[in-house]
């Protein structure tokens, strides 16, 4: 009995010792050795995945001259928390860092604020704070930072961001170079969703312009919101072609296009395969901003006689050389109006048929 009790005590003692060892943060000389091994293979990239660092480990990183060559630092599930972030933010060894990932590390609004106010990351372009506990206050700090102006990518998936936080990010005057913003799985509402979608669409359009692909912009546009965003941007004024076939558009898009003052250069407009009816067709017929339009495709919509008659009588569309209205709901009255039109004199081929 005594031997059994003694053995149990020894076993429990050993279990406590090994458990304590497992819970001890990787820091100091041990972490330095680990960093050296990692950087030997990739001198500019340091990945610390599932390494319990805590505040001591973060302090070691911040003070280590080994970090002088690192351009990408990834800390995943390191339990560094806001205190660890504070250690990193005081470092003088991150001058070459362009990408910082502190993911699943118990960061709160305070940690986000610390990062936003730190001068330790002068070249930072990519910041990943995925799966933490950052809310609107933390986001406000990031959006208002004058030290993170070089950011091109910001990942805030799986945090606690609401509508106000989304507004701050998408309207930031400091994060002007931001091209990619990840906000999936945050608790923002309908307003935040709308703001986020607008941001993504606007950045896609901007990228197309910068890559000289603006004339193919229709390939990435879908839904009425995308047209609303496009027409709110200055790039629309440079469009010669706008192919929006099968883009899920309604009358509101046709009306917005017809009323826009930014499409004066537009020569080719394809709105086929959408949900445009007489209301949209009448708006296009009355347009004052499409004076250079040469080709208009309205095939496969829901346009009836009223819309056809309006187009047939349109002075604004008198420069058209191509008009496609196949597969709509146009009857005899609309057909006669189109065939007898006194304004559509420049058309080079029949109006109807299967195009």
N, C-alpha and C positions, 0 to 999 in steps of 0.2 A: 504494500500500500504506500509506504514511504517512498520507495523507488519510483512508483508510478506518478506520485505527486511531484517528486523532484524532476522527473522527465518532462512532465507537463509544464512546469515552471520554466525549464530550460527552453522548451519549444516556443512558448509564448514570448520569452525574452528575445530569442532569435528572430521571431516574426516581427516584433516591434522594431528591432534594429534594421532589418531589411526593408520594412515598410518606410521607416524614416529615411533610409537611403534613397528609396524610390521617390519620395516626396521632396527631397532636397533639390533646389533649383540648380540647373546647369549654369554655372557662373565661374568667375575667376580664372585660374590656370586651366581648369578642365575645359571651359568654354573656349579659351584661347587656342588650346590644342585642337579642339574640334574645328574651329574656324580655319586654322592653318591647313588642315586636311581638306576641307571643302574648297578653299580658294586655290589649292595646288592644282586642281583640275579646271576650275572656272574662276580666274582671278577677279572677274568683274561681277560675278553673281553669287550671292550667298542666300541659300534657302535653309531656313530653320523650321522644319515642319514637325509638329507634335513634339517639340522639345520644351519641357517645363522650364522656362527662364525666370519668370517672376520679375520683381523689381531688381534683384541682384544681377540677373542675367542681362537685363536691359542696361544696367549701369556698366557692366563689363563691355558690352557692345559700344556704348557711347564713348568709353574711354580708350578703346583699343585702336592703335595706329594701323592695325590690319585692315580697318574699314576705309582707309584712304583710297584704295583702288576700287572699292565696290560701287557699281553703278545701279545694281538691282538688289534690293534687300527684301526678303520675304520672311515674315514671322507669322506662322500659322499655328493657332492653338497653343500659344506660348504663355498665356495667362499673365501678360505683362501689365494689363490694366492701365488706368490713367497715370499711376505713379511711374510705371515703366516708360510710358510715352513722355513723361516729363524728363526722365533721364535722357532719352534719345534726343529730345528737343534742345538739350544743352550741349550736345556734342559738337566738336570742332573737326570731326573726321568724316563728315558726309558731304564734302564739297563736290564730289563727282556723282552723287546719287541722283539718278533721273527717275527711278521707279521705286516706290515704297509701298509694301503691302503689309498691313497689320490686320490680319483676318481672324475672326473668331477669337478675340483677345480681350473681351470684357471692357471695351472702350465706351465711354459715355460722352455726354455733351462737353464735359470738362476736357477730356482727351482731345476732342475735335478742336476745341478752343486753343489748347496748348499748341497743337500742330499749326493752326492758322496764324499764331502769333510768333512762331519760331523762325529765326533766320538761319537755322542749321541746314536747310534744304534749298539752297539758292538755285539749283538746276532741276528741281523736281518737275516732272511732266506727267507722271502717272501716279495716282494715289488710290490705293485699294483699302477701303475700310469695311469690307463685306462682313456681314453677320456680327454686328456689335450691338450696342444699345444707344445709338445716336439719334436724337430727336431734333425738333425744329430749332432749338437754341444752338445746338452744335452746328447745324447746317447754316444758320445765320452767320456764325463765326467764319465758316469756310467760305461762304459766298462773299463776305465782306472783306476777306483777307487781301492785303496789299502785298503779301509776301508769297502768295501762291499764284501769281499772275501768269506763270508759264504753264500751268496745268492744261493738258489736252485731253486727259482721261480721268474720270472720277467714278469709282465704284462704291455705291452706298446701298447695295442690295441687302435685304434682310436687316433693316434697322427699324427705327420708330418714327419715321418722317411723315408729317401730315401735310395738308394743303398749303399752309403757310411756308413750310420748308421748301416745297416744290416751287412755289412762286419765287422765293428768294434765289434759288439756284438758277432757275430759267430766266431770271431778269437781272442776274448779277452783272454789274458794270466792271467788275474786276476780273472775272473769269472769262474774258473775251475770247481766249484761244481754246476754250473747252469744245471739243468735237464729239466726245463720247461721254454720256452720262447714264449710269446704270442705277435704276431705282426700283427694281422688281421686289415684290414682297414687302412693301411698306404699307402702313395703314392709312394712306391718304385717300380722299374721297373722289367724287365725280369731278370736282373742280381741279384737283391735283392731277387726275388722269388726263383731263383735257389739256392742261398746261404742259404736261410731260410729252404727250403726243405731238403737240405743236412744236415743241423743242426738237424732237427727233426728226420731224418732217423738215423743219427749217434748216437743220444741220445737214441733212441729206441733200437738200437743194443747194446749199452753200458749197458742199463738197463737189457736186456736179459742176457748178460754175468754175470752181478753182481747178478742176481737172479737165476743163474745156469740153464738158459733156452736157452743157445746158440744153442744147437742141434735142437731146434724147430724154429730157427730164420726165416726160410722160410715163416712161417705163417704171418709175419708182413711185408714182402718185396713185393713190387709191382713196376714194371716198371724198365727200364734199369738203371735209375739213382740210384735206391736202390742197385743194384748189384755193380755199380761203387763205391758207398760209402762203402759198405761192404768190398770190396777188397782193399780199401785204409786203412782199420783199422787193427790193430794187431790181433784182435779177430778171424779173418778169418783163421789164422794158427791153431786154435784149433778145427776146424770143422771136424766131422766125417760123418755127414749127412747134406745134403742140399736139402730140398724139395721145389722146385720152380714151382710146377705144377700150370697152369692157372695164372701165375704171370704177364702176358702181356709183355713178353720179346721178343726181336728181336735178330737178328744175333750178334749185338754188345755185348750183354750179354754173348752169347755162346763163342764168340771170347775172351772176357775179362776173362772168367772162364778158357778157354783153355790156355791162356798165363800167367795166374797168377802163381806166385811162392809161394803163401801162402796156397795152397790147397793140399799140399803133404800128409796130413793125411786123406784126404777125401776118403771115401769108398763107399758112396751111393749118387748118383746125379739124381734127378728127374726134368727133363725139359719138361715134357709132357704138352700138351695143350697150347703151345706158338706159336710164329711166326718164328720159326727157319727153314731155308731152307738149300740148299746144302752148301752155304758159311759157315754157322755155323757148320754144320756137318763135313766139311773138316777141320775146325779149331780144333774141338774136336779130330779128328783123328790124327792130328799132334801135339797134346799137349805134353809138356815136364814136366808138373807140376802135372799130375794126375796119377802118377805111382802106387798108391795104390787103385785106383778106382776098385771096384768089381761089382757094379750095376749101370747101366745107362739106364734111361727111357726117350725115345724120342718119345713116342706115341703122336698121334694127333698134328703133326707139318706139315711142307710143304717140307719135304726132298724127293728128287728124286733119280735117278740112280747115279748121280755123287757123292752125299753125301754117299749113301749106299756103293758104290765101295770103297770110301776113308776109310770108317770105316772097311770094310772087309779086307783091306790091311794094317790096322793100327797095327804097332808094339807097339805103345804107349798104346793101349787099349787091349793088349794081356792077361791081368790079369782078364778081365771081366768074371764073372760067370753068369751074367744076362744082356741081352741086349734086350730092347723093342723098336721096330720100327713100331708098328702097326698103321694103319690109317694115313699113309703118302702118298707120290706120287711115290712110288718105283715101277718100272716096272720089266719086265722079266730080263733085264741085271743086274740090281741091286740085284734082288733076287738070281740069279745064283751066283753072286760074294760072297754074304753072305753065301750061302749054301756050297760053295766050298772053303771058306776062309781057308788059311793055318796058320793064326795067331790067330783067335778066337777059339782056341781049348779047352778053359776052360769052355765054355758055358754049363750050366746044363739043359737047356730046349730049345724048338724051338724058333727061332728068331721072326717069324711072328705070326700073328693071332690077335684076338681082346683081348687086355689085359685090 
